[in-house]
Amino acid sequence: MKNKIMNYIKKWKKRGYPKDIPDEVPEILNRLNLAPSYKAISLAILNNDVSLKSLGEQEKKSKIYSVLKKIEIENRGHKNGKKI
């Protein structure tokens, strides 16, 4: 999680916050993810948002997800190994 937060800060520094990101921003900017803040980072940590979805990051699917999904799709319409 630490690396994701550091990447978040670096990303925003490249976007126009060269010194540092602010502690707080107006709520409307925070909700729309239009400005970074340490408050938003703190709230993500407190809410156990490991993927940092609340900061605008995308959740990464597990490696096994696509394999399990494929098996599920193949088994649709089957009951006890027989086609319904």
Phi and psi restraints in degrees (value plus and minus 20) as a CYANA .aco file:
   2 LYS   PHI     -79.9   -39.9
   2 LYS   PSI     -63.6   -23.6
   3 ASN   PHI     -83.3   -43.3
   3 ASN   PSI     -59.4   -19.4
   4 LYS   PHI     -83.9   -43.9
   4 LYS   PSI     -60.2   -20.2
   5 ILE   PHI     -87.4   -47.4
   5 ILE   PSI     -62.1   -22.1
   6 MET   PHI     -82.8   -42.8
   6 MET   PSI     -59.3   -19.3
   7 ASN   PHI     -85.6   -45.6
   7 ASN   PSI     -58.1   -18.1
   8 TYR   PHI     -80.5   -40.5
   8 TYR   PSI     -66.5   -26.5
   9 ILE   PHI     -85.4   -45.4
   9 ILE   PSI     -64.1   -24.1
  10 LYS   PHI     -80.4   -40.4
  10 LYS   PSI     -63.0   -23.0
  11 LYS   PHI     -78.5   -38.5
  11 LYS   PSI     -65.6   -25.6
  12 TRP   PHI     -92.6   -52.6
  12 TRP   PSI     -49.6    -9.6
  13 LYS   PHI     -84.9   -44.9
  13 LYS   PSI     -56.0   -16.0
  14 LYS   PHI     -90.0   -50.0
  14 LYS   PSI     -44.6    -4.6
  15 ARG   PHI    -109.4   -69.4
  15 ARG   PSI     -14.3    25.7
  16 GLY   PHI     106.5   146.5
  16 GLY   PSI      -7.6    32.4
  17 TYR   PHI    -139.8   -99.8
  17 TYR   PSI      46.2    86.2
  18 PRO   PHI     -84.3   -44.3
  18 PRO   PSI     -54.0   -14.0
  19 LYS   PHI     -98.9   -58.9
  19 LYS   PSI     -77.9   -37.9
  20 ASP   PHI    -192.8  -152.8
  20 ASP   PSI     141.7   181.7
  21 ILE   PHI    -101.4   -61.4
  21 ILE   PSI     134.1   174.1
  22 PRO   PHI     -93.2   -53.2
  22 PRO   PSI     141.5   181.5
  23 ASP   PHI     -89.7   -49.7
  23 ASP   PSI     -61.8   -21.8
  24 GLU   PHI    -160.2  -120.2
  24 GLU   PSI     135.2   175.2
  25 VAL   PHI    -154.4  -114.4
  25 VAL   PSI     142.9   182.9
  26 PRO   PHI     -75.9   -35.9
  26 PRO   PSI     124.9   164.9
  27 GLU   PHI     -75.7   -35.7
  27 GLU   PSI     -58.4   -18.4
  28 ILE   PHI     -84.2   -44.2
  28 ILE   PSI     -59.4   -19.4
  29 LEU   PHI     -87.5   -47.5
  29 LEU   PSI     -57.4   -17.4
  30 ASN   PHI     -86.0   -46.0
  30 ASN   PSI     -65.2   -25.2
  31 ARG   PHI     -83.3   -43.3
  31 ARG   PSI     -54.9   -14.9
  32 LEU   PHI    -110.5   -70.5
  32 LEU   PSI     -16.6    23.4
  33 ASN   PHI      33.8    73.8
  33 ASN   PSI      21.2    61.2
  34 LEU   PHI    -114.9   -74.9
  34 LEU   PSI     -30.5     9.5
  35 ALA   PHI    -170.6  -130.6
  35 ALA   PSI     124.3   164.3
  36 PRO   PHI    -106.3   -66.3
  36 PRO   PSI     141.7   181.7
  37 SER   PHI    -182.3  -142.3
  37 SER   PSI     133.2   173.2
  38 TYR   PHI     -89.8   -49.8
  38 TYR   PSI     -46.3    -6.3
  39 LYS   PHI     -83.3   -43.3
  39 LYS   PSI     -62.5   -22.5
  40 ALA   PHI     -83.5   -43.5
  40 ALA   PSI     -59.3   -19.3
  41 ILE   PHI     -83.6   -43.6
  41 ILE   PSI     -64.7   -24.7
  42 SER   PHI     -81.4   -41.4
  42 SER   PSI     -62.5   -22.5
  43 LEU   PHI     -84.8   -44.8
  43 LEU   PSI     -57.0   -17.0
  44 ALA   PHI     -82.9   -42.9
  44 ALA   PSI     -61.9   -21.9
  45 ILE   PHI     -86.0   -46.0
  45 ILE   PSI     -66.1   -26.1
  46 LEU   PHI     -83.3   -43.3
  46 LEU   PSI     -51.9   -11.9
  47 ASN   PHI    -107.6   -67.6
  47 ASN   PSI     -12.8    27.2
  48 ASN   PHI      37.0    77.0
  48 ASN   PSI      19.6    59.6
  49 ASP   PHI    -105.5   -65.5
  49 ASP   PSI      57.6    97.6
  50 VAL   PHI     -82.0   -42.0
  50 VAL   PSI     -55.4   -15.4
  51 SER   PHI    -103.3   -63.3
  51 SER   PSI     -24.4    15.6
  52 LEU   PHI      37.9    77.9
  52 LEU   PSI      16.4    56.4
  53 LYS   PHI     -81.8   -41.8
  53 LYS   PSI     -54.8   -14.8
  54 SER   PHI     -88.4   -48.4
  54 SER   PSI     -36.7     3.3
  55 LEU   PHI    -117.2   -77.2
  55 LEU   PSI     -13.1    26.9
  56 GLY   PHI      76.6   116.6
  56 GLY   PSI     -17.3    22.7
  57 GLU   PHI    -100.5   -60.5
  57 GLU   PSI     134.4   174.4
  58 GLN   PHI    -113.4   -73.4
  58 GLN   PSI     122.9   162.9
  59 GLU   PHI     -92.1   -52.1
  59 GLU   PSI     116.5   156.5
  60 LYS   PHI    -114.7   -74.7
  60 LYS   PSI     111.6   151.6
  61 LYS   PHI     -95.3   -55.3
  61 LYS   PSI     128.7   168.7
  62 SER   PHI     -88.7   -48.7
  62 SER   PSI     138.0   178.0
  63 LYS   PHI     -83.9   -43.9
  63 LYS   PSI     -51.5   -11.5
  64 ILE   PHI    -104.0   -64.0
  64 ILE   PSI     -33.1     6.9
  65 TYR   PHI     -75.3   -35.3
  65 TYR   PSI     -68.7   -28.7
  66 SER   PHI     -85.5   -45.5
  66 SER   PSI     -54.0   -14.0
  67 VAL   PHI     -86.1   -46.1
  67 VAL   PSI     -66.8   -26.8
  68 LEU   PHI     -85.1   -45.1
  68 LEU   PSI     -58.6   -18.6
  69 LYS   PHI     -83.9   -43.9
  69 LYS   PSI     -60.6   -20.6
  70 LYS   PHI     -82.5   -42.5
  70 LYS   PSI     -62.7   -22.7
  71 ILE   PHI     -83.6   -43.6
  71 ILE   PSI     -61.6   -21.6
  72 GLU   PHI     -81.7   -41.7
  72 GLU   PSI     -63.9   -23.9
  73 ILE   PHI     -85.5   -45.5
  73 ILE   PSI     -60.7   -20.7
  74 GLU   PHI     -84.1   -44.1
  74 GLU   PSI     -51.7   -11.7
  75 ASN   PHI    -109.3   -69.3
  75 ASN   PSI     -21.9    18.1
  76 ARG   PHI     -84.9   -44.9
  76 ARG   PSI     117.2   157.2
  77 GLY   PHI      64.0   104.0
  77 GLY   PSI     -12.4    27.6
  78 HIS   PHI    -137.5   -97.5
  78 HIS   PSI     122.6   162.6
  79 LYS   PHI    -155.3  -115.3
  79 LYS   PSI     104.2   144.2
  80 ASN   PHI      34.7    74.7
  80 ASN   PSI      18.7    58.7
  81 GLY   PHI      60.1   100.1
  81 GLY   PSI     -20.9    19.1
  82 LYS   PHI    -132.6   -92.6
  82 LYS   PSI     123.5   163.5
  83 LYS   PHI     -92.5   -52.5
  83 LYS   PSI     114.8   154.8
